[in-house]
Amino acid sequence: MLALAFASFGVAAAEDAAAQTVESFDQLPKDQEVSDTVIELAGWVVAAEDSQGYPFAVIDKAAAQILVFGGDGRLRGAAPGLFGSATGDHTAPGIAGLALREIPGRDRTTPAGRFVGGFGPSLDAGRVLWVDYDSAVSIHPTATGVPAERRAERLASPSPDDNRVTHGCINVSPEFYERIIRPTFERGGVFYILPDTEPLAETFPEFAQSRSTAQRNDGRRARTARQ
């Protein structure tokens, strides 16, 4: 499924990237598709060299998917993830200084945007992979936590509808974290988180502009072909 999806990369490295997906670690549910937006954004990151040679991840909150790429643009792995229980794309002011129990339900969001992150210390969890240190959003493996939240079960569910349960951080399976996340981002990386409600053009303006230009060019070619 992933090999076919990424065969549509509109970049010079498309064939190499698609071939690499055969060897990548795929934990996505068998019949779950990867959206065109995710595919196009990943292709744009590679073509525009937007991650500047660093590994990157494209994260789709709506589909509860995380796709991880190496600095060479090749797909290393894809997996479901858990995200903030509240729908929203911004972080409430001062939230990084609050204890988990103090964060209001409405503010338990996973922010959208482009973030440059890496491993660093935390007050309560040791060394963690910070996606955005200022808003205290990290990626970490699913833990037992509160049994009533059933995080492991939610992560294993084939539907993304039950994957909104965290205080804002991103959870993945322990296996995906150790096999893909930790080694890929050991020296840092770039994280692209798609929005819940904000326009894509506001979250990723350069990508949206490039996408719009490509669509206009495709339209011109189509009209020319019919003449």
C-alpha positions in Angstrom: 0.0 0.0 0.0 2.7 2.5 0.9 4.9 1.6 -2.1 2.0 2.4 -4.4 1.1 5.6 -2.6 4.6 7.0 -2.7 5.1 6.1 -6.4 3.2 9.3 -7.0 5.9 11.6 -5.5 6.3 14.5 -7.9 10.1 14.8 -7.2 13.3 13.6 -8.7 13.9 11.1 -5.9 10.4 9.5 -6.4 11.6 6.2 -7.7 14.1 5.7 -5.0 11.7 6.7 -2.3 9.0 4.4 -3.6 11.4 1.5 -3.8 12.5 2.1 -0.3 9.0 1.8 1.0 9.1 -2.0 0.3 11.7 -2.3 3.1 10.2 0.3 5.4 8.5 -0.6 8.7 4.7 -0.3 8.1 2.4 -0.5 11.1 -0.6 1.2 9.5 -3.9 -0.8 9.5 -4.0 -3.0 6.4 -6.8 -1.1 4.5 -6.0 2.4 5.7 -5.0 4.8 3.0 -2.5 7.6 3.1 -4.0 10.9 2.0 -2.9 12.8 -1.1 -2.0 15.8 1.0 0.5 13.7 3.1 2.0 12.3 -0.1 2.3 15.7 -1.7 3.7 17.4 1.4 6.3 14.8 1.8 7.2 15.1 -1.9 7.5 18.9 -1.5 9.7 18.6 1.6 12.1 16.5 -0.5 11.9 18.6 -3.7 12.3 22.0 -1.8 14.9 20.6 0.6 12.8 22.1 3.3 14.1 19.8 6.0 17.7 20.8 5.0 18.9 17.3 4.9 17.5 16.3 8.3 15.1 13.5 8.8 11.5 14.5 8.9 8.0 13.2 9.8 4.7 14.1 8.3 1.9 13.7 10.9 -1.8 13.5 10.0 -3.9 14.1 13.0 -7.2 13.4 11.3 -6.0 10.0 10.0 -3.9 9.4 13.2 -0.9 8.6 11.0 2.8 9.2 11.4 5.2 8.8 8.4 8.9 9.0 9.1 11.5 9.8 6.4 15.3 9.8 6.5 17.4 12.8 5.6 17.7 11.3 2.1 13.9 11.6 1.7 13.3 7.8 1.8 10.4 6.5 3.8 11.6 4.6 6.9 8.3 3.8 8.6 4.6 4.5 9.0 2.4 3.9 12.0 -0.7 5.0 13.8 -0.4 7.6 16.6 -2.3 9.0 19.5 -2.9 12.8 19.7 -4.4 15.5 21.9 -7.9 14.8 23.0 -9.1 18.3 22.0 -9.5 19.4 18.4 -7.3 22.4 17.6 -4.1 23.6 16.0 -2.7 26.1 18.5 -1.2 25.8 22.0 -2.7 27.8 24.8 -0.4 30.4 26.4 1.5 29.1 29.5 0.5 25.5 29.0 4.1 24.3 29.1 4.3 25.3 32.8 1.3 23.3 33.9 1.1 19.8 35.4 -0.9 17.3 33.2 -3.8 17.3 35.6 -4.0 21.1 35.4 -4.4 21.3 31.6 -8.1 22.1 30.8 -9.7 19.6 28.4 -10.2 22.3 25.8 -6.4 23.0 25.7 -5.3 19.4 25.3 -4.4 20.0 21.6 -1.6 18.8 19.4 -0.5 21.9 17.6 -0.1 22.0 13.8 2.8 23.4 11.8 6.5 22.9 11.1 8.6 22.2 14.1 12.3 21.7 14.4 12.9 19.3 17.3 15.2 16.8 18.9 16.0 14.9 22.1 16.5 16.7 25.3 15.8 16.5 29.1 12.4 16.8 30.7 11.4 17.3 34.3 9.5 14.1 34.8 10.2 11.7 32.0 14.0 11.8 31.5 15.3 12.3 28.0 12.5 12.7 25.5 12.1 13.6 21.8 10.7 17.2 21.8 8.7 18.1 18.8 8.1 21.6 20.1 9.8 22.4 23.4 8.0 25.7 23.9 4.6 24.0 24.0 5.9 20.9 25.8 4.9 18.5 22.9 6.9 15.4 22.5 6.8 12.0 20.8 7.0 9.0 23.2 6.0 5.4 23.3 2.6 4.5 24.7 2.7 3.7 28.4 0.1 2.1 30.6 -0.6 5.5 32.1 -4.3 5.7 33.2 -5.8 2.2 32.5 -9.2 3.8 31.7 -7.7 5.6 28.8 -6.9 2.3 27.0 -4.1 3.9 25.0 -2.6 0.6 23.8 -6.0 -0.6 22.6 -6.8 2.7 20.9 -3.5 2.6 19.1 -4.2 -0.9 17.9 -7.7 -0.1 16.7 -8.1 0.0 12.9 -10.1 3.3 13.1 -8.5 6.7 13.7 -11.7 7.8 15.5 -10.5 6.8 18.9 -7.0 8.1 18.7 -7.6 11.4 20.4 -6.8 10.8 24.0 -3.5 12.5 25.1 -2.8 15.8 26.8 -1.2 17.0 23.5 1.8 14.8 23.1 2.1 12.2 20.4 2.2 8.5 21.3 3.4 5.6 19.1 3.9 1.9 19.8 7.0 1.0 21.8 8.2 -1.1 18.9 7.9 1.8 16.4 9.5 4.2 18.8 12.6 2.0 19.3 12.9 0.8 15.8 12.1 4.0 13.8 11.6 7.1 15.9 14.6 6.9 18.2 17.3 6.1 15.7 16.0 8.4 13.0 15.8 11.5 15.1 18.8 10.9 17.4 20.4 14.0 15.9 17.1 16.0 15.6 14.7 16.5 12.7 11.7 18.4 11.4 8.1 17.6 12.1 5.2 18.6 9.8 1.9 18.3 11.6 -1.2 18.8 9.5 -4.0 21.0 10.9 -7.4 19.9 12.2 -9.3 23.1 11.3 -6.9 25.8 10.2 -6.5 26.3 6.4 -3.5 24.4 5.0 -2.4 27.7 3.4 -1.9 29.2 6.8 -0.1 26.3 8.3 2.2 25.5 5.4 2.1 28.6 3.1 5.0 27.7 0.9 3.8 24.2 0.3 0.3 25.4 -0.4 1.6 28.0 -2.9 3.7 25.3 -4.7 0.7 22.9 -4.8 -1.5 25.6 -6.2 1.0 26.4 -8.9 1.4 22.8 -9.8 -2.4 22.4 -10.1 -2.6 25.4 -12.4 0.1 24.1 -14.6 -1.6 20.7 -14.8 -4.8 22.5 -15.8 -3.0 24.4 -18.6 -1.5 21.2 -19.9 -4.8 19.5 -19.9 -6.5 22.3 -21.8 -3.6 22.3 -24.4 -4.1 18.5 -24.9 -7.7 19.0 -25.8 -7.1 21.6 -28.5 
